Amino acid sequence: MIQPAAIAFSPEGVPYSATFDDIYHTTDGGLGQIEHVFMAGNGLPQRWRERDTFTILETGFGLGLSFLTTWQAWRVDPQRSTRLQFISVEKYPFQSADLARLHASWPQFTELSEQLVAGWPALTEGRHDILLDGGQVQLTLLLGDAQEQFPRIPDQANAIYLDGFAPSKNPDMWSPALFRQLARLAAEDCTLATWSVAGFVRQGLTEAGFTVSKAKGFGGKRQMLQGRRTAQLEAD
Ligand SMILES: C[S@@+](CC[C@H](N)C(=O)[O-])C[C@H]1O[C@@H](n2cnc3c(N)ncnc32)[C@H](O)[C@@H]1O
């Protein structure tokens, strides 16, 4: 049974989740952090160039801002991969009308948002593959709890965005079991990035089979985390 997210805003006007008592993106509009942490942190756009398919996996679809930012950068890149697959999981998805309303704050995404909203599925638990941009872009939306959804998919990711609200407020999205699933879904060249440098996140990722290191953070955050699949990992 899927429970949709309810629209709410923090005093600064940022979309806010009462369920998790956390905001969906940074107060500067979020896009700078997405470009710096998730994209550059995973070596994008360079790493998707001259490829057939490039697959990104995200923990927490939220408003889909990371997806829209990535898709926009991909479609204007003349050297982009033939296909882009973006896998994301969401336990409390927005209804399509709410997504459209929220996306209105980013007019640069109007065309992409309209495509996404038109293809938005009925909110039923499980896997929904949504084809966009004439089929070149595939959004694989897993509706439900990450812990239940990730073990059910066979896909292989080349890059991972870790974005499941603050680890202190939502440890479920940063658990050792979830990190083991990410390692199972990681292709040999897989990288990851997140704005969190919490000790238990670094330890959990390392134990699951990623090599992580700190890098310069974005805006008010001094540091961020980058990682890659550790060589010789035996996927279980
Ligand atoms: C910081 S927001 C993600 C923002 C998003 N990446 C974007 O670009 O808009 C974190 C998201 O994780 C979702 N979430 C939290 N716990 C979850 C869980 N256990 N399984 C699946 N999704 C979860 C929340 O509902 C929320 O939408």
The ligand as a Gaussian input file, in Angstrom:
#p B3LYP/6-31G(d) Opt

LIG

0 1
 C       16.165000      14.115000       0.217000
 S       14.752000      13.344000      -0.467000
 C       15.297000      12.986000      -2.117000
 C       15.368000      14.164000      -3.034000
 C       15.468000      13.746000      -4.482000
 N       16.665000      13.030000      -4.789000
 C       15.236000      14.883000      -5.425000
 O       16.070000      15.086000      -6.332000
 O       14.212000      15.552000      -5.305000
 C       14.746000      11.698000       0.210000
 C       13.612000      10.830000      -0.293000
 O       13.778000       9.510000       0.217000
 C       12.493000       8.956000       0.448000
 N       12.625000       7.844000       1.404000
 C       12.920000       7.945000       2.716000
 N       12.996000       6.729000       3.290000
 C       12.767000       5.823000       2.299000
 C       12.749000       4.394000       2.265000
 N       12.971000       3.647000       3.367000
 N       12.511000       3.796000       1.072000
 C       12.295000       4.543000      -0.046000
 N       12.300000       5.899000      -0.067000
 C       12.532000       6.532000       1.094000
 C       11.708000      10.129000       0.991000
 O       10.312000       9.935000       0.897000
 C       12.227000      11.278000       0.131000
 O       11.424000      11.498000      -0.987000

